[in-house]
Amino acid sequence: MATALGGRGALRLRLLLSALKSGTRVPLARPAAAFGTSVTSTKVAVNGVHLHYQRTGEGEHAVLLLPGMLGSGETDFGPQIKNLNKKLFTVVAWDPRGYGHSRPPDRDFPGDFFERDAKDAVDLMKTLKFKKISLLGWSDGGITALIAAAKYPSYIHKIVIWGANAYVTEEDEMMPEGKHNLHLRFANEFNKLVEDFLQ
């Protein structure tokens, strides 16, 4: 079953948001051995289409990165592919059908496209022989992650989502520069929070 952010994770997120409001950068240290540069890129047949994905890391914990609308694993998650801890995680960044290198087919938007993407994502990871996975979903990828966690709770360990459809609070309006593309603009801090939460 998917786990919600709480306790220390929630505190760290509040501290990060506070730092974002003030413009302060939070230094994070990690041993160089945790970073690796070996990334494989290939396609595999899933549900009648050839899905492209990048894979890196050797950790037992599999993490799938789900990009936003019209994005790809590479465009939306470059810092995570490069810098998430390769000893702890096996990171897979996919291009949903019709996005990035997962073409053809061209992208279409039937009424159930989020559900289709959720099934494609889970079936991709099962095809790659992962027993259980966590999801990082950005924007539309966050919606896909929520649906996947709801439909496949025994297969999804944890989820991290941001930028998915939600309401905007007055506090959010006070930090317009801090609410978009956090995972790209503050990649080191974001990656550290994700790693701590997923462990």
C-alpha angles and dihedrals in degrees: 000000000000116000125223123227110262145142113013092004092057091047091051090049091051089050091050092049090048090052090049091053091052095041091239118148116221112219115224126191126204132164114263090236089071090066122075131177101203109113123168121205123197147129131248131189112252127165094344098312135084108245120201120218141167120219132194139159136046103234123129091235109084116208124189118204113213115198128213128253113314090359131116135211090261099046097042101036110030095130092046093049089049102039115025109113107276093196093058101034144039102213121205120186113190136192109222116229111292094017130100112331094348091093137150109074104062113234116271130182113217116172092266099044093124090053090046090051091049091052092045091050095049093042090050091055091045089050087053087054099245112156096203133000145192123221134220109194127185122193108318087006087061090056089048090050092052091051092047091051091049095047099039106030095154091055099045115076101181138345133210115192134174136165092027118138108297141133123272119236128207088253090056090053089057091064107041093157092052101054105062128072093352089161090060102035095045098024098153094049092043093049092050092052091048093048092049092049096046095050 
